[in-house]
Amino acid sequence: MTPKAKLLFTVNDRFQILADNYCYHLVETYKGINKKTKEAKEQQRTSYYPSLEQCLRAVKDVEVKECTGVDEILEALQRSYTVSQEVAKGMPKPEGKSI
């Protein structure tokens, strides 16, 4: 996490969305493997987006890619739509220029 970025909310146990003065940060937590010990470990990957909408779309895209059937895709889209609608209302925009 970037020190100046503030946590806005946690989407689920896998994604967190933060914001700083310039953009939104999508932090994805996933299970990886330690190269030295070959043991499982938790890792994080951060992506940067100029708008909250793009950030939420990235979460939706990841969840849909992991679906194996039409019903699962529809469920994932409904979950992400509900989260998007509830969370996006009244979210502050980062100050400064967008990237």
C-alpha positions as CSV (number, residue, x, y, z in Angstrom):
1,M,0.0,0.0,0.0
2,T,1.1,3.5,-0.7
3,P,1.6,5.4,2.5
4,K,-0.5,8.4,1.5
5,A,-3.3,6.4,0.0
6,K,-6.4,6.0,2.3
7,L,-8.5,2.9,2.4
8,L,-12.0,3.6,1.0
9,F,-13.4,0.1,1.4
10,T,-12.9,-3.6,1.1
11,V,-14.8,-5.2,-1.8
12,N,-14.4,-8.7,-0.5
13,D,-11.6,-10.7,1.2
14,R,-9.6,-10.4,-2.1
15,F,-9.8,-6.7,-3.1
16,Q,-9.3,-3.3,-1.3
17,I,-9.8,0.1,-2.9
18,L,-7.7,3.0,-1.7
19,A,-7.4,6.6,-3.0
20,D,-4.8,9.2,-2.9
21,N,-4.7,12.8,-4.3
22,Y,-4.2,11.5,-7.9
23,C,-5.8,8.1,-8.5
24,Y,-7.5,5.0,-7.1
25,H,-5.5,2.0,-6.1
26,L,-6.9,-1.5,-6.4
27,V,-5.0,-3.9,-4.1
28,E,-5.6,-7.6,-4.9
29,T,-4.5,-10.2,-2.3
30,Y,-3.8,-13.6,-3.7
31,K,-2.0,-16.8,-2.8
32,G,1.4,-17.2,-4.2
33,I,4.4,-19.5,-3.7
34,N,7.6,-18.5,-2.0
35,K,10.4,-19.1,-4.5
36,K,12.9,-20.1,-1.9
37,T,10.9,-22.3,0.4
38,K,8.2,-23.4,-2.1
39,E,5.6,-22.7,0.6
40,A,2.3,-20.9,0.0
41,K,2.2,-17.3,1.0
42,E,-0.1,-14.4,0.7
43,Q,0.9,-11.7,-1.8
44,Q,-0.5,-8.4,-3.0
45,R,-0.7,-6.8,-6.4
46,T,-1.6,-3.1,-6.9
47,S,-3.2,-1.5,-10.0
48,Y,-3.9,2.2,-10.5
49,Y,-7.0,3.7,-12.0
50,P,-8.1,7.3,-12.7
51,S,-11.7,6.7,-11.6
52,L,-13.6,4.6,-9.1
53,E,-15.7,3.3,-11.9
54,Q,-12.7,1.8,-13.8
55,C,-11.5,0.3,-10.5
56,L,-14.8,-1.4,-9.9
57,R,-14.9,-2.6,-13.5
58,A,-11.5,-4.2,-13.0
59,V,-12.8,-6.2,-10.0
60,K,-15.8,-7.3,-12.1
61,D,-13.6,-8.4,-14.9
62,V,-11.4,-10.5,-12.6
63,E,-14.4,-12.2,-11.0
64,V,-16.1,-12.9,-14.4
65,K,-12.9,-14.5,-15.8
66,E,-12.9,-17.1,-13.0
67,C,-16.5,-18.2,-13.7
68,T,-17.1,-21.6,-15.3
69,G,-20.7,-21.3,-16.4
70,V,-23.4,-18.8,-17.4
71,D,-25.1,-18.9,-14.1
72,E,-21.8,-18.1,-12.3
73,I,-21.2,-15.2,-14.7
74,L,-24.7,-13.8,-14.0
75,E,-24.1,-14.2,-10.2
76,A,-20.8,-12.4,-10.4
77,L,-22.2,-9.6,-12.5
78,Q,-25.1,-9.1,-10.1
79,R,-22.8,-9.1,-7.0
80,S,-20.4,-6.6,-8.6
81,Y,-23.3,-4.4,-9.8
82,T,-24.8,-4.3,-6.3
83,V,-21.4,-3.5,-4.8
84,S,-20.8,-0.8,-7.4
85,Q,-24.2,0.9,-6.8
86,E,-23.8,0.8,-3.0
87,V,-20.2,1.9,-2.8
88,A,-20.0,4.5,-5.7
89,K,-22.7,6.8,-4.1
90,G,-21.0,9.7,-2.5
91,M,-17.4,8.5,-2.9
92,P,-14.9,11.4,-2.9
93,K,-13.0,12.0,-6.1
94,P,-9.2,12.2,-5.7
95,E,-7.9,15.7,-5.8
96,G,-5.4,16.9,-8.4
97,K,-4.9,15.7,-11.9
98,S,-5.9,12.3,-13.2
99,I,-3.3,10.2,-14.7
